[in-house]
Amino acid sequence: MKMLLPWELLILLSLKECLAENTRHGPVFTQEPSDSIFPLSTDDKQVFINCKAKGNPPPHYRWKIDGAEINTESDPNYSLVEGNLLINNPHVINHGGVYQCITTNTFGTIVSREAKVQFAFLQNFSRKSRNTVSVREGQAVVLLCGPPPHYGEIKYSWVFNGQRSFLKQDARRFISQKTGNLYIAKVEASDAGNYTCAVRNMMTNATVFSSPTPVVVRRDAVMGEYEPKIEVQFPDTLQVSKGSSVKLECFALGNPVPSISWRRADGNPLPGKIKINLSSGVLEIPYFRPEDAGVYECVAENSRGRNVARGQLVFHNVEHLHWVQTLKDAHMAIDANLQWECKAIGKPRPTYKWLRNGQLLTAERIHVESGRLTISRISLLDSGMYQCVAENEHGAVYASAELKVVASPPDFTRRPVKKSTVIQRGGEVVLECRPHASPRATISWWKGGELLKDSKRYTCLARNHFGTSSSTGTLVVKEPTKIIVPPLSLDATVGQSLVLPCEVSSDSSLSPIFKWFFSGKAIDFSRQEHFEMIGGGFAGDLMVRNIQLKHSGKYVCMVHTEVDTVSAAADLIVRGPPGAPEGLVVSDITDTTVQLSWSSGPDHHSPVTMYMVQARTPFSIGWQTVRTVPDSVPGQMMHATVKDLNPWVDYEFRVVAINSVGVGEPSTPSKQIRTKAAVPKVAPVNVSGGGGARGELVIVWEPVPEEQQSGEDFGYVVAFRPLGSTTWIQTVLASPDASRYIYRNESIAPLSRFEVKVGVYNSIGEGPFSRVVRVFSAEEEPSEAPSRVWARALSASEIEVYWEPIPPGASREKIIAYEVLVWEKGSLQSEAETVRVIDTTALLSGLKGSTVYLISVRAQNSAGLGPCSSAFNITTKKPPPSQPPGNIEWNLTNSKIFLNWEHVKAMENESEVTGYKVMYRQTWHGRTTILETNKTSVELQIPSGDDYLIEIKALTEGGDGTSSGPIRIPKMSSLNSNGSLSPVPMKICCFIMFFVFFICTG
């Protein structure tokens, strides 16, 4: 290896020290100063101008104003806060200007963009008094504001006679926000007074007021009428940039007060986004677009004439300066040639300059042409921070990059020759030798100590004028891998499962890795339920389960080893039911047929053998197969005639394709169509009748379904005639829902026989009649009353009534029910309540106790009610006692409850007590058990462990008496307890029971 000279060693050591810290780099701005306007008021003592950069080592900062260095050590108004410039007690004149931030570290210097800094301020008006303005009534006047020195956006207002609110603008008075002047189109007597101009700085929020201007209105003469004079108008030409907002002012003086209107000179309407305010004196166009450009006119008009001001708005497409190609840091070897190029776009076209470490580039080896920088044979001295600056009249943009010039001997530390390279026998291999070297090293390969010919051990020797280095690797030869059982192309049917084989022979020292690809994408077996790889070692077969149509495609088995990769492919064709036919069209619509045409969908690798046509209507249950011509539509035919449809019905159609695999998906339904109307073809069915009142012939039928009415204005023709007559009586029912017709004629004898038929019609014509049926007219009401009516009182509120039925042979009428009438003695029969039954007995309930009732019964048939029987008198029993059982005591021992209560004494008008009813059940649920006794005590056998509710009522012939109310017996598992219940209100009773229970169990 060559020995290095002392100066070479010095350079090498310094370069190694620089390269050791590969994260070190020059400064890069993360925040640069920008043009700013700061509000300046008495409260503002400090202003920050931002500047921040990153770098390693961390950079330090300095600033310039208007090209001059700022000494933050000696100037008390300036100080640095990290990289930011802090201005203390800023002054409008002293501290306004163009600022630039400069940052430096050991790798170089960069400068920021220039930032114009200004201060918003507003000085006071002069305190000098203003002259009085004298004006005649009807004349116009302009009051000048004359704002004081200021900077920043301001707003003008006027105050009249010192009022707290500002003067309101209207059609007569206008304040220009361009000049601040107040314009009064026509002076009135009320305008006399003092006017003060108010100016507000929108940034500092400060407001100053002028001295008042007195206005005197003269009464000696009145100004006559004159045509408008436009006093406030906009420029003849105005450049407006894209997206900005433009306001045009226009105001006219005149008598009478002129009206202001706006228009476009080309006659086009004003854009909808335009805002017109202040009584039309200001027109604002927000978000200016190219279509908003043109000539705009302000028209001032009164009864004496009109005047027009016009100006052109020109769309100014300002393209802000911006980069389309910037710089990238460069790490280059010594003596190499550097070429950088930057490119910016803007109007006007920018010019370029190049900086190195903040200074303009000048050197013999440096060539600058527009945005291209070329440095030939770079040296270590060329290292540093470079900036490309593009600028035009609107500003400048800066792009920065760092150049590091590297000089080093060959080094294999990071990229040595691969220690072991495996290759198949007969194959080719590339051994890489890529040492790090600057300048680039010359490369030679050696076998041991000889130049490379053929060997298993190889050495790469790299050399440049800074030194020499080498790296050695070994080459290992393996047997090639071959696929001995490849997958074969197959056909399959949807739902089947199959295996695609893939078996290899390979060097025994290698472990093959199998991968399967489907349609160009690797199969992820963890996410594919249909795919599974089976086998092992030198086999990696693919199992495809429950094959679907989507599994058609190319399958590739790829086998990868350390030395090579082999693959084999096969095509899988999946046959399935055909896809949905497409483009279904309905045409040639008649009353019972339509013509359908369609195009075929995918056949899924099995030809379509036939098509099936289906239809649905609002009346059908889902889709139904319809009859076609031909009866069976072959797979090659893409049209058919649908027949046997119902007229005047809305239909949708779809087509289903069928092949040898099965029935496919249906097509998208056609648009809904309606068949044409026709004469009805279906007559009503189930025609019958009978019943009704005396003198009526009742005819009923089942209405024709809507889908069989065949057209609009559907109705029925009812025809009937007495049996033996040849003349039909007809009537028309213009309702499609009619199902009943009643013919009334007092001369019709009861149960007369008629022949009846019902026909149909619609707006097209008359349809068929039903078959003729025989129907009886109504029968007459029963002529006899029920006999042997008798009743007995069951209680104070119930009576049971009995009677003999009318004998079947006594009347031609069929009795269908009986009606029982009941009313109190002394009231009218017409006030009676009725109960309808079909038997010969009735239970009347809800009656009063100790009350005399009259009862009568009459029969009913289809014609109506017959005569009433003679009234039968009966008296209900006395009511039960209103007093409930009292002084109830209970005792619980294990599963037995002993109850005692006080006997209930009936009053004179109440039924005597004959016994007691005890009802008990588990709390809130369970079946109620009833026990009757003629004693005032009872023993109940109940299971322990449950709460029970118990009620006691007195029994009388007048019914059950008043309940004692629920008595709660708490569960007392295997314990003895007792309690009592006095006749007190329920809430108190429950409390006493709980209290007694608590004491007893305590």
Secondary structure, 3 states (H helix, E strand, C coil): CCCCCHHHHHHHHHHHHHHHCCCCEEEEEEECCCCEEEECCCCCCEEEECCEEEEECCCEEEEEECCEECCCCCCCCEEEECCEEEEECCCCCCCCEEEEEEEEECCEEEECCCEEEEEEEECCCCCCCCCCEEEEECCCEEECCCCCCEECCEEEEEEECCCCCCCCCCCCEEECCCCCCEEECCCCHHHCEEEEEEEEECCCCCEEECCCEEEEEEEEEECCCEEEEEEECCCCEEEEECCCCEEEECEEEEECCCEEEEEECCCCCCCCCCEEECCCCEEEECCCCHHHCEEEEEEEEECCEEEEEEEEEEEECCCCCEEEECCCCEEEECCCCEEEECEEECCCCCEEEEEECCEECCCCCEEEECCEEEECCCCHHHCEEEEEEEEECCEEEEEEEEEEEECEEEECCCCCCCCEEEEECCCCCCCCCCCEEECCCEEEEEECCEECCCCCEEEEEEEECCEEEEEEEEEEEECCCEEEECCCCEEEECCCCEEECCEEECCCCCCCEEEEEECCEECCCCCCCCEEEECCCCECEEEECCCCHHHCEEEEEEEECCCCEEEEEEEEEEECCCCCCEEEEEECCCCCCEEEEEECCCCCCCCEEEEEEEEECCCCCCCEECCEECCCEECCCCEEEECCCCCCCEEEEEEEEEECCCEEEECCCCCCEECCCCCCCCCCEEEEECCCCCCEEEEEEECCCHHHCCCCCCEEEEEEEECCCCCCEEEEECCCCCCEEEEECCCCCCCCEEEEEEEEECCCCEEEECCCEEEECCCCCCCCCCEEEEEEECCCCCEEEEEECCCHHHCCCCCCEEEEEEEECCCCHHHCEEEEECCCEEEECCCCCCCEEEEEEEEEECCEECCCCCCEEEECCCCCCCCCCEEEEEEEECCEEEEEEECCCCCCCCCCEEEEEEEEEECCCCCCEEEEECCCEEEEECCCCCCEEEEEEEEECCEECCCCCCEEECCCCCCEEEEEECCCCHHHHHHHHHHHHHHHHC
